[in-house]
Amino acid sequence: MTVQNSKIISLPKFLDSRGNLSFAEQFTHIPFKIERVYWIYDVPGGETRGGHAYRDNQEFVIALSGSFDVLVDDGGEQKVFSLNRSYYGLYVPNGLWREMRNFSTNSLALVLSSTSYLEEDYIRNYDKFLTLRIK
């Protein structure tokens, strides 16, 4: 995979004077079956989350509140995506290193994953990632 396989995907947005609504459906907006959902919140200033790659897992990351950046790295090229709206998200395929940083105060990241949690799916060492790069 390359960073070019990562992309921002817009989600449906319904505007209403009572409040807006957006949603995501697997295989319609999300290009995989959703097996796990987790969220990241209360990140202290200056901290980074992620810092790993997955062998198999794919993710879709949404900034439900606030903002943060997602660095995607294929070992040769890096690209930074800024997320700050709840009606779009970032698709990150397997085989790419990812880091989340620059969290604003009270930000909330929602992550939809294609696999259940499996520790053996993680590549947590960047040098090892470079030698194992999934293409």
Secondary structure, DSSP 8 states (H G I E B T S, - for coil): --GGG-EEEE--EE--TT--EE---BTTTBSS---EEEEEE---TT--EEEEEESS--EEEEEEES-EEEEEE-SS-EEEEEE--TTEEEEE-TT-EEEEE---TT-EEEEEESS---GGGEE--HHHHHHH---
